Amino acid sequence: MGTPHVTKWSSINIRPVFSQATETLTKADILDDEDNFEELYGEWNPKLCGAAMADDGRYFAALVGGPRWDDPYTIILMRDVVGQTFSRSDVRRELRDIQVLPATDKDGAPSYVAISLNGDIYVVGPQGSEHSVIPGTRAESEAAPDIEFNSILPFDNRWLVAGSDGFLKLGKDALWEEAAPPLKSEYPYREPKWSILGVSGEGDIFVAATQAADTRYFNLYPGHPLYRKDMTGDEVLALQRKLSAERNAFPQLTTLFSGKPDAWKQHKLPQRIASAISDYPYVASFVSGVNGSDYVIGSDGLVMEGVPPRGLSEISSVPDREKNFFGGAFWQGNLVLIADSEIFQFDGHLAKTFAPKVKIKLGSQRVQPSAVFSRNERLYVFDYGLRYFIFDGQEWVQRDIPADLSQRPFKGSR
């Protein structure tokens, strides 16, 4: 691969990155505790926790970080495979999702949009970096409601953003509007946590909602209808156990929709996903097929196939119930799925192991996939261990993220 060139981009509320020619960091360029952050927070142990790839396979961006509530930090690495260049921006936030913004010039490099746990939106690309916040979130004020964001999708020159506390909104800058399908939250359930799963080739957006029993109804505190000031410690403990058991008796609810912000269609999920007492099932991702069908995948071996206007039906088998799928790609006519520490190829009914046959010199001997894409008849599997694999149907090739590009703070490429 040779020595990668690292490009410097200007930034707004994003720590700058440095070119090979700029090797010296000044105190103005780094945060006060950068020199001793390991003493403060422990060893920096970054993971490649997410990625986005342009349609032509030439460009991709990876999220590299070590999310901790007391020390959020994420590196955005942008790669031009043909030019063999990397660009890097650092943010003091835990980034949860990143998506491609196609270039207006067909020969130009794309930009990327990312969402933080707290509601920051970052746009990074060849023209530099921009930072904005969703009004009324923790990104704007510590006094705001504690909404946790998880996904973002470019839509109609705006952003569709999903998170907890019933947040599924469409907007940009200071103007945002409700975009969620109609879904009631009845006692004792919390407002739904929304997630954006993906979008089909026809433009149908897939979103999922999960609803769990609200703990505030089942925690014994002064003011609770069952609380008394004269209760003994044993009485408090016994009653709290009873309330916790009651809470655990309410299943987690999961609901699936497709469509657009002004027209949603609900899809029926298998009962073990739609309403489950244990193991917190989930719907994880959407994969657009090239054979006219689309796929929805999730935990407990969930694979559903269909065309959104006509509905979806489950095609997976009972032996796959122990597998928890969270990503997929349609490659050379086959559905490839990632789950936990494995890669599978789905034959229409069963998921069969499908793993890179490569010599791994460093890191874990097991592949730990974090994202998967199919581009130009090639399969790309990104791995938490700061590497990615390329499969052309004949041979697996491993590419490692250069170690200096995951350092904190950035020292520059030697």
C-alpha positions as a printed NumPy array, in Angstrom:
array([[  0.   ,   0.   ,   0.   ],
       [  2.963,   2.321,   0.578],
       [  3.051,   5.229,   2.967],
       [ -0.362,   6.915,   3.065],
       [ -0.622,  10.63 ,   2.53 ],
       [ -2.621,  12.422,   5.191],
       [ -4.571,  15.488,   4.183],
       [ -5.231,  18.48 ,   6.441],
       [ -8.767,  19.834,   6.464],
       [-10.045,  22.924,   8.17 ],
       [-12.764,  22.351,  10.738],
       [-15.483,  23.891,  12.831],
       [-15.578,  22.525,  16.38 ],
       [-13.576,  19.583,  15.095],
       [ -9.967,  19.079,  16.077],
       [ -7.722,  19.717,  13.063],
       [ -5.737,  17.032,  11.325],
       [ -2.223,  17.467,  10.036],
       [ -0.413,  16.709,   6.797],
       [  2.913,  14.946,   6.56 ],
       [  4.587,  18.317,   6.231],
       [  3.113,  19.482,   9.551],
       [  4.759,  17.372,  12.216],
       [  4.711,  19.764,  15.19 ],
       [  1.626,  20.124,  17.389],
       [  1.329,  23.312,  19.419],
       [ -0.499,  23.68 ,  22.733],
       [ -3.165,  25.641,  20.897],
       [ -3.833,  22.63 ,  18.675],
       [ -4.484,  20.093,  21.437],
       [ -6.772,  19.892,  24.408],
       [ -5.306,  20.494,  27.865],
       [ -5.388,  16.876,  28.962],
       [ -4.151,  15.268,  25.73 ],
       [ -0.645,  14.708,  27.063],
       [ -1.812,  12.672,  30.04 ],
       [ -5.188,  11.313,  28.934],
       [ -4.052,   7.719,  29.574],
       [ -3.342,   8.662,  33.174],
       [ -6.791,  10.219,  33.421],
       [ -8.864,   7.691,  31.469],
       [ -6.766,   4.576,  30.942],
       [ -5.115,   3.186,  27.837],
       [ -6.484,   4.314,  24.465],
       [ -7.813,   1.169,  22.792],
       [ -9.566,   2.268,  19.588],
       [-11.906,   0.1  ,  17.527],
       [-13.219,   0.473,  13.989],
       [-16.84 ,   0.717,  15.06 ],
       [-18.55 ,   1.832,  11.852],
       [-18.068,   2.683,   8.177],
       [-19.713,   4.132,   5.081],
       [-18.68 ,   3.442,   1.475],
       [-19.39 ,   5.288,  -1.773],
       [-21.181,   3.374,  -4.53 ],
       [-18.075,   3.115,  -6.719],
       [-15.975,   1.532,  -3.94 ],
       [-13.214,   4.113,  -4.356],
       [-14.036,   6.125,  -1.256],
       [-14.983,   5.144,   2.265],
       [-15.01 ,   6.606,   5.756],
       [-14.475,   4.755,   9.017],
       [-15.325,   5.671,  12.596],
       [-12.426,   4.813,  14.912],
       [-12.915,   5.334,  18.626],
       [-13.005,   4.056,  22.156],
       [-16.395,   5.25 ,  23.408],
       [-16.545,   5.848,  27.179],
       [-19.064,   7.98 ,  28.982],
       [-16.286,   9.94 ,  30.739],
       [-14.065,  10.346,  27.671],
       [-15.973,  10.308,  24.356],
       [-13.636,  10.54 ,  21.367],
       [-13.979,   9.475,  17.73 ],
       [-11.646,   9.72 ,  14.747],
       [-13.228,  10.079,  11.294],
       [-10.887,   8.476,   8.752],
       [-11.638,   9.122,   5.079],
       [ -9.963,   7.   ,   2.417],
       [ -9.388,   7.429,  -1.319],
       [ -8.36 ,   3.944,  -2.456],
       [ -7.156,   5.023,  -5.902],
       [ -5.251,   8.068,  -4.649],
       [ -3.996,   6.058,  -1.644],
       [ -4.726,   8.97 ,   0.689],
       [ -6.241,   9.226,   4.146],
       [ -7.849,  12.294,   5.72 ],
       [ -8.608,  12.517,   9.416],
       [-10.781,  14.63 ,  11.709],
       [-11.111,  14.127,  15.488],
       [-14.15 ,  14.973,  17.585],
       [-14.691,  14.893,  21.345],
       [-17.955,  13.036,  20.864],
       [-19.126,   9.449,  20.578],
       [-20.233,   9.158,  16.943],
       [-22.971,   6.6  ,  16.344],
       [-23.553,   6.592,  12.579],
       [-21.99 ,   7.869,   9.352],
       [-23.447,   8.11 ,   5.837],
       [-22.15 ,   9.058,   2.391],
       [-23.076,  12.348,   0.736],
       [-22.425,  11.796,  -3.003],
       [-20.309,  14.394,  -4.775],
       [-22.093,  16.823,  -7.08 ],
       [-19.263,  16.283,  -9.571],
       [-19.284,  12.683, -10.827],
       [-15.491,  12.588, -10.665],
       [-15.259,  14.254,  -7.256],
       [-14.818,  12.802,  -3.799],
       [-17.909,  12.465,  -1.604],
       [-18.537,  14.047,   1.762],
       [-19.891,  12.269,   4.838],
       [-22.42 ,  13.106,   7.534],
       [-22.184,  11.696,  11.065],
       [-24.41 ,  11.88 ,  14.143],
       [-23.204,  11.841,  17.748],
       [-24.843,  10.197,  20.731],
       [-25.796,  13.658,  22.026],
       [-27.164,  15.24 ,  18.827],
       [-24.161,  16.805,  17.082],
       [-24.144,  16.604,  13.287],
       [-20.789,  16.668,  11.503],
       [-20.32 ,  17.044,   7.756],
       [-16.769,  16.333,   6.552],
       [-15.44 ,  16.324,   3.02 ],
       [-13.103,  17.854,   0.455],
       [-14.413,  21.35 ,   1.184],
       [-13.715,  21.105,   4.905],
       [-15.856,  20.368,   7.936],
       [-19.087,  21.715,   9.392],
       [-20.635,  21.197,  12.811],
       [-24.222,  21.833,  13.867],
       [-26.453,  20.686,  16.702],
       [-30.06 ,  19.559,  16.848],
       [-31.982,  22.141,  18.888],
       [-33.116,  21.018,  22.328],
       [-30.55 ,  18.229,  22.716],
       [-27.582,  17.596,  25.021],
       [-25.332,  18.783,  22.2  ],
       [-26.876,  22.235,  22.697],
       [-27.351,  22.257,  26.474],
       [-26.613,  19.97 ,  29.425],
       [-30.074,  20.863,  30.712],
       [-31.783,  19.338,  27.667],
       [-33.548,  15.94 ,  27.777],
       [-31.168,  12.987,  27.659],
       [-32.005,  11.702,  24.167],
       [-29.578,   9.135,  22.759],
       [-29.185,   9.31 ,  18.97 ],
       [-28.208,   6.288,  16.872],
       [-28.746,   6.904,  13.147],
       [-28.919,   9.561,  10.43 ],
       [-30.009,   9.534,   6.777],
       [-29.751,  12.29 ,   4.13 ],
       [-33.259,  12.921,   2.795],
       [-34.643,  15.724,   0.626],
       [-31.676,  18.061,   1.329],
       [-32.233,  17.556,   5.063],
       [-31.387,  14.997,   7.735],
       [-33.652,  12.259,   9.01 ],
       [-32.404,  11.511,  12.533],
       [-33.471,   8.766,  14.938],
       [-33.021,   8.269,  18.662],
       [-34.635,   7.486,  21.986],
       [-37.601,   9.204,  23.651],
       [-39.698,   9.062,  20.487],
       [-37.221,  11.074,  18.397],
       [-37.586,  10.597,  14.653],
       [-37.391,  14.011,  13.035],
       [-36.549,  15.57 ,   9.698],
       [-34.719,  18.862,   9.51 ],
       [-31.576,  20.888,   9.254],
       [-29.975,  23.695,  11.235],
       [-32.719,  25.26 ,  13.414],
       [-35.788,  23.883,  11.597],
       [-36.979,  20.368,  12.49 ],
       [-40.327,  18.592,  12.156],
       [-41.832,  15.333,  13.383],
       [-41.401,  12.458,  10.945],
       [-42.34 ,   9.382,  12.995],
       [-45.101,   6.947,  12.029],
       [-48.122,   6.972,  14.348],
       [-47.256,   4.726,  17.283],
       [-48.844,   5.013,  20.727],
       [-46.965,   4.457,  23.971],
       [-49.391,   3.022,  26.498],
       [-48.774,   2.373,  30.202],
       [-46.243,   1.284,  31.33 ],
       [-44.14 ,   1.75 ,  28.197],
       [-41.616,   4.489,  27.435],
       [-41.664,   6.519,  24.247],
       [-40.183,   4.398,  21.434],
       [-36.515,   4.332,  20.526],
       [-36.368,   4.788,  16.768],
       [-33.643,   3.447,  14.457],
       [-33.124,   3.985,  10.725],
       [-32.331,   0.656,   9.071],
       [-31.694,   1.78 ,   5.495],
       [-33.325,   2.802,   2.23 ],
       [-34.343,   0.732,  -0.804],
       [-33.489,   1.436,  -4.412],
       [-36.996,   2.848,  -4.843],
       [-36.475,   5.297,  -1.995],
       [-38.481,   3.51 ,   0.705],
       [-36.964,   4.141,   4.139],
       [-37.064,   1.368,   6.732],
       [-37.326,   2.349,  10.393],
       [-37.843,   0.319,  13.563],
       [-39.202,   1.254,  16.98 ],
       [-38.51 ,  -0.535,  20.259],
       [-40.538,   0.077,  23.411],
       [-39.647,  -1.168,  26.886],
       [-41.435,  -0.788,  30.206],
       [-40.538,   2.511,  31.887],
       [-38.502,   1.889,  35.044],
       [-39.973,   4.949,  36.781],
       [-43.223,   3.06 ,  37.28 ],
       [-41.394,   0.213,  39.001],
       [-38.853,   1.995,  41.205],
       [-39.869,   2.516,  44.81 ],
       [-39.262,   6.149,  45.793],
       [-40.925,   8.804,  47.951],
       [-44.057,   9.767,  46.065],
       [-44.65 ,   6.308,  44.59 ],
       [-48.236,   5.154,  45.369],
       [-46.926,   2.139,  47.316],
       [-44.24 ,   3.984,  49.266],
       [-44.699,   4.661,  53.02 ],
       [-42.414,   6.63 ,  55.301],
       [-42.645,   4.015,  58.064],
       [-41.506,   1.095,  55.88 ],
       [-38.648,  -1.02 ,  57.217],
       [-35.608,  -1.854,  55.109],
       [-36.827,  -5.4  ,  54.599],
       [-40.247,  -4.151,  53.491],
       [-38.644,  -1.774,  50.973],
       [-36.453,  -4.555,  49.581],
       [-39.345,  -7.017,  49.29 ],
       [-41.593,  -4.489,  47.573],
       [-38.851,  -3.406,  45.176],
       [-38.3  ,  -7.024,  44.196],
       [-42.015,  -7.379,  43.536],
       [-42.073,  -4.245,  41.387],
       [-39.019,  -5.406,  39.41 ],
       [-40.684,  -8.753,  38.759],
       [-43.782,  -6.938,  37.509],
       [-41.658,  -4.836,  35.159],
       [-39.908,  -7.905,  33.777],
       [-43.296,  -9.402,  32.956],
       [-43.89 ,  -6.728,  30.299],
       [-42.382,  -7.734,  26.943],
       [-40.221,  -5.496,  24.808],
       [-42.186,  -4.372,  21.756],
       [-40.613,  -3.97 ,  18.309],
       [-42.396,  -2.436,  15.325],
       [-41.219,  -2.14 ,  11.701],
       [-42.259,   0.493,   9.153],
       [-41.26 ,   1.438,   5.605],
       [-42.084,   4.427,   3.433],
       [-41.368,   8.134,   3.744],
       [-41.927,  10.732,   6.49 ],
       [-45.409,  11.553,   5.185],
       [-46.508,   8.   ,   4.323],
       [-45.505,   4.974,   6.424],
       [-46.584,   1.337,   6.132],
       [-46.323,  -1.049,   9.098],
       [-44.966,  -4.564,   8.548],
       [-45.779,  -7.577,  10.677],
       [-42.82 ,  -9.1  ,  12.501],
       [-42.523, -12.64 ,  13.868],
       [-43.914, -12.83 ,  17.392],
       [-40.513, -13.646,  18.931],
       [-39.268, -10.263,  17.647],
       [-42.436,  -8.181,  17.914],
       [-43.085,  -9.009,  21.585],
       [-40.518, -10.811,  23.726],
       [-39.957, -11.118,  27.451],
       [-36.27 , -12.03 ,  27.42 ],
       [-33.036, -11.38 ,  25.504],
       [-34.2  ,  -8.053,  24.046],
       [-34.686,  -8.965,  20.365],
       [-34.03 ,  -6.371,  17.696],
       [-34.399,  -5.507,  14.033],
       [-30.946,  -4.396,  12.946],
       [-30.568,  -3.626,   9.275],
       [-32.063,  -3.423,   5.811],
       [-30.416,  -4.827,   2.667],
       [-31.562,  -3.89 ,  -0.816],
       [-31.318,  -6.829,  -3.192],
       [-30.707,  -6.726,  -6.92 ],
       [-33.297,  -9.378,  -7.721],
       [-36.327,  -7.224,  -6.961],
       [-36.567,  -8.254,  -3.316],
       [-35.433,  -6.464,  -0.173],
       [-34.314,  -7.963,   3.131],
       [-34.739,  -7.068,   6.795],
       [-32.426,  -8.786,   9.27 ],
       [-32.033,  -8.904,  13.024],
       [-31.541, -10.994,  16.135],
       [-32.716, -14.562,  16.668],
       [-31.782, -15.434,  13.075],
       [-34.278, -12.971,  11.581],
       [-34.2  , -12.729,   7.771],
       [-37.305, -11.34 ,   6.053],
       [-37.726, -10.98 ,   2.296],
       [-40.195,  -9.089,   0.17 ],
       [-41.116,  -5.922,  -1.652],
       [-42.248,  -3.113,   0.703],
       [-45.574,  -2.303,  -1.023],
       [-46.594,  -5.99 ,  -0.851],
       [-45.074,  -6.785,   2.538],
       [-42.334,  -8.968,   3.976],
       [-42.22 , -12.575,   5.116],
       [-39.681, -14.542,   7.128],
       [-37.489, -16.96 ,   5.147],
       [-34.921, -17.981,   7.797],
       [-34.933, -21.349,   9.55 ],
       [-35.089, -22.494,  13.163],
       [-31.399, -23.625,  13.286],
       [-30.343, -19.999,  12.774],
       [-32.244, -18.719,  15.826],
       [-29.014, -18.631,  17.849],
       [-27.45 , -16.134,  15.407],
       [-27.881, -12.399,  15.932],
       [-27.459, -10.66 ,  12.575],
       [-26.721,  -6.936,  12.555],
       [-25.513,  -6.15 ,   9.036],
       [-25.616,  -7.472,   5.492],
       [-24.842,  -6.907,   1.812],
       [-26.059,  -8.408,  -1.453],
       [-22.954,  -9.713,  -3.217],
       [-22.745, -11.639,  -6.516],
       [-26.334, -12.781,  -6.134],
       [-25.86 , -13.879,  -2.527],
       [-26.963, -12.354,   0.754],
       [-23.94 , -12.021,   3.074],
       [-24.662, -11.461,   6.778],
       [-22.495, -10.453,   9.725],
       [-23.208, -11.516,  13.292],
       [-21.089, -11.231,  16.432],
       [-17.679, -12.632,  15.401],
       [-18.759, -14.388,  12.198],
       [-19.646, -13.855,   8.553],
       [-22.355, -15.925,   6.878],
       [-23.637, -16.556,   3.391],
       [-27.418, -17.025,   3.284],
       [-28.675, -19.621,   0.791],
       [-32.327, -18.638,   1.009],
       [-33.059, -20.676,   4.115],
       [-29.87 , -21.231,   6.128],
       [-26.874, -19.059,   7.018],
       [-23.581, -20.856,   6.36 ],
       [-20.193, -19.776,   7.713],
       [-18.272, -17.621,   5.262],
       [-14.984, -16.257,   6.671],
       [-11.774, -14.691,   5.371],
       [ -8.977, -17.203,   4.763],
       [ -6.079, -14.87 ,   5.533],
       [ -2.947, -14.84 ,   7.637],
       [ -3.418, -12.398,  10.469],
       [ -0.127, -11.121,  11.85 ],
       [ -1.534,  -8.785,  14.474],
       [ -4.686,  -8.506,  16.522],
       [ -7.435, -11.025,  17.123],
       [ -7.327, -14.312,  15.223],
       [-11.086, -14.02 ,  14.791],
       [-12.79 , -11.625,  12.462],
       [-14.994,  -9.173,  14.358],
       [-17.068,  -7.503,  11.625],
       [-18.503,  -4.039,  12.195],
       [-19.773,  -3.264,   8.666],
       [-20.098,  -4.985,   5.28 ],
       [-20.516,  -3.622,   1.728],
       [-20.666,  -4.959,  -1.821],
       [-19.13 ,  -2.85 ,  -4.58 ],
       [-18.135,  -3.788,  -8.144],
       [-18.469,  -7.537,  -7.516],
       [-16.223,  -7.258,  -4.469],
       [-17.143,  -7.8  ,  -0.842],
       [-15.733,  -5.414,   1.802],
       [-15.818,  -6.436,   5.453],
       [-14.733,  -3.869,   8.05 ],
       [-13.41 ,  -5.23 ,  11.328],
       [-13.313,  -3.813,  14.86 ],
       [ -9.602,  -4.699,  14.911],
       [ -8.653,  -1.662,  12.752],
       [ -8.603,  -3.529,   9.465],
       [-10.823,  -4.464,   6.539],
       [-10.996,  -7.405,   4.156],
       [-11.692,  -7.51 ,   0.415],
       [-13.004, -10.623,  -1.326],
       [-13.252, -10.865,  -5.124],
       [-14.7  , -14.382,  -5.136],
       [-11.303, -16.038,  -5.305],
       [ -9.044, -14.546,  -2.656],
       [ -9.353, -12.605,   0.579],
       [ -7.037,  -9.606,   0.947],
       [ -6.467,  -7.87 ,   4.278],
       [ -5.824,  -4.137,   4.631],
       [ -4.76 ,  -2.695,   7.983],
       [ -5.494,   0.853,   9.118],
       [ -2.025,   2.437,   9.615],
       [ -1.26 ,   2.487,  13.329],
       [ -0.328,   6.17 ,  13.41 ],
       [ -3.771,   7.111,  12.068],
       [ -5.457,   5.678,  15.157],
       [ -3.085,   7.362,  17.627],
       [ -4.354,   9.947,  20.035],
       [ -3.341,  12.695,  19.698],
       [ -2.389,  12.538,  16.026],
       [  1.414,  12.583,  15.619],
       [  1.513,  12.721,  11.815],
       [  2.608,  10.073,   9.338],
       [  6.329,   9.273,   9.245]])
